[in-house]
Amino acid sequence: MRALPAAELAEWIAYDRVEGLPDLNAYQAHVCQAVIGAMGGKRVRLEDLMLRPATAAAKRLTPEETVGMLGRALGRGGEARPPAEGRTSP
């Protein structure tokens, strides 16, 4: 990574004020929405895929809550699938 001279930074700031730099968060959300649709997933709103800043009041899930949430999302009724034969889970 190279250093950015102050003059070049000033140019980019001026460009951003006139044209606007691309919103990478929106691009990533669009890609996720396309992948979910291509894989036959349920229709998801773009707003649901946009990253949001973490809040201090956000509750951290326990491992059991995480497994249950993923299981429900994958249609397994909250149950985790056992590891395949000969494989161990971390």
MODELLER restraints for C-alpha pairs under 7 A, 6 or more apart:
rsr = mdl.restraints
at = mdl.atoms
rsr.add(forms.Gaussian(group=physical.xy_distance, feature=features.Distance(at['CA:25:A'], at['CA:50:A']), mean=6.36, stdev=0.5))
rsr.add(forms.Gaussian(group=physical.xy_distance, feature=features.Distance(at['CA:25:A'], at['CA:51:A']), mean=6.63, stdev=0.5))
rsr.add(forms.Gaussian(group=physical.xy_distance, feature=features.Distance(at['CA:26:A'], at['CA:50:A']), mean=6.53, stdev=0.5))
rsr.add(forms.Gaussian(group=physical.xy_distance, feature=features.Distance(at['CA:29:A'], at['CA:46:A']), mean=6.28, stdev=0.5))
rsr.add(forms.Gaussian(group=physical.xy_distance, feature=features.Distance(at['CA:29:A'], at['CA:49:A']), mean=5.16, stdev=0.5))
rsr.add(forms.Gaussian(group=physical.xy_distance, feature=features.Distance(at['CA:29:A'], at['CA:50:A']), mean=5.56, stdev=0.5))
rsr.add(forms.Gaussian(group=physical.xy_distance, feature=features.Distance(at['CA:30:A'], at['CA:46:A']), mean=6.91, stdev=0.5))
rsr.add(forms.Gaussian(group=physical.xy_distance, feature=features.Distance(at['CA:33:A'], at['CA:44:A']), mean=6.68, stdev=0.5))
rsr.add(forms.Gaussian(group=physical.xy_distance, feature=features.Distance(at['CA:33:A'], at['CA:46:A']), mean=6.83, stdev=0.5))
rsr.add(forms.Gaussian(group=physical.xy_distance, feature=features.Distance(at['CA:37:A'], at['CA:43:A']), mean=6.78, stdev=0.5))
rsr.add(forms.Gaussian(group=physical.xy_distance, feature=features.Distance(at['CA:67:A'], at['CA:78:A']), mean=6.84, stdev=0.5))
rsr.add(forms.Gaussian(group=physical.xy_distance, feature=features.Distance(at['CA:67:A'], at['CA:80:A']), mean=6.24, stdev=0.5))
rsr.add(forms.Gaussian(group=physical.xy_distance, feature=features.Distance(at['CA:68:A'], at['CA:78:A']), mean=4.04, stdev=0.5))
rsr.add(forms.Gaussian(group=physical.xy_distance, feature=features.Distance(at['CA:68:A'], at['CA:79:A']), mean=6.19, stdev=0.5))
rsr.add(forms.Gaussian(group=physical.xy_distance, feature=features.Distance(at['CA:69:A'], at['CA:78:A']), mean=6.29, stdev=0.5))
rsr.add(forms.Gaussian(group=physical.xy_distance, feature=features.Distance(at['CA:70:A'], at['CA:78:A']), mean=6.97, stdev=0.5))
rsr.add(forms.Gaussian(group=physical.xy_distance, feature=features.Distance(at['CA:71:A'], at['CA:77:A']), mean=5.83, stdev=0.5))
rsr.add(forms.Gaussian(group=physical.xy_distance, feature=features.Distance(at['CA:71:A'], at['CA:78:A']), mean=4.09, stdev=0.5))
rsr.add(forms.Gaussian(group=physical.xy_distance, feature=features.Distance(at['CA:71:A'], at['CA:79:A']), mean=5.30, stdev=0.5))
rsr.add(forms.Gaussian(group=physical.xy_distance, feature=features.Distance(at['CA:71:A'], at['CA:80:A']), mean=5.79, stdev=0.5))
rsr.add(forms.Gaussian(group=physical.xy_distance, feature=features.Distance(at['CA:72:A'], at['CA:78:A']), mean=4.60, stdev=0.5))
rsr.add(forms.Gaussian(group=physical.xy_distance, feature=features.Distance(at['CA:83:A'], at['CA:89:A']), mean=6.21, stdev=0.5))
